[in-house]
């Protein structure tokens, strides 16, 4: 606790469920002279038992003269919204409460211990994991303006139980901790005892290995961060990864994992991208969260984030307005300035069919351009304009009814241009 706890005598928030681990954490922090406040998150999942936990912790805090606060988490309501399990809903709401407590800084201590970390490591390995998952449970986690600390991570469950008994530390048992429907409980009550039976002391050994893994991951993050910092980013925010970093590099999966750490993806997708690089599958595309990734001739191009949002159509009414990087509205004919280039469209308002639709161009799209006979595929127009493949996904078209009135940045559609004496001009500008 002296090694991994808060600075001596400092103020500490403590997350206390009423179980043995958290009650021991409060006891030891008091023994070390810290000024404490207790936070209890009531998940409301066990009826009277949950109420009893809250009452128990509140009474303990009152008798000990420790400030107490409780937060009610509507776990069932969050779960009913969909997209998350009951356990994940509980965790989300619990960490929301922790974030609120740390909004102005400070430290929140939680009672995760060595056996919890080993369980987490094994569960992560079963699901598949990257560097972060190899650390089990981190010693510290930045949150809000403060941080969460876990001073008991080096202490095993048996040691905690022995200390609690020796010091008559009161606590309550959570009946859900023995429910076999939860994977973690089966890991705790079935797998770890078997591991310990096969190799006595294995849990302690794995806990020691976790400490080494945490240091290795810290070194990996530093090295990978330095490599990412050397990669080229163009003026539009697109990232270039040379094949040499992926084919000849010593840790290509770690590099890719770090680059896409903030994007939703499956680990297999990183392997598939790497396979495409080795096969030189020029033109192969991948999507990681909000980023499109394209395999080029000698590099991988990672387009700036937000392609999914930018791909959503925009409906444009005759009234002035703006959305994302576009703005529009009716202007007097005298304001027409063709010198602004093709990032601004000056259109004959009387020829337009409102509402207009602004969307990404699609395969098979055609348009009649000003002064050219017949119609032409948008793909051919972009080829003639020598637009690189990796920029084409971001090109938009403005539709009036079923016709393309403007290929944004490149061409105006025949019949939609503001002529010499239009009665009304509709201007659309791309930022």
PyMOL commands that set and color helices and strands:
alter all, ss='L'
color gray80, all
select helices_A, chain A and resi 20-31+48-64+75-80+86-101+114-127+131-134+157-166+175-178+183-198+202-229+243-248+252-259+267-278+307-310+333-335+338-343+349-351+378-384+389-392
alter helices_A, ss='H'
color red, helices_A
select strands_A, chain A and resi 11-15+35-42+67-72+107-109+140-143+146-149+232-233+239-242+285-288+291-295+299-302+314-316+321-323+326-331+344-348+356-360+366-367+376-377+396-400+403-407+411-412+425-430
alter strands_A, ss='S'
color yellow, strands_A
deselect
rebuild
show_as cartoon
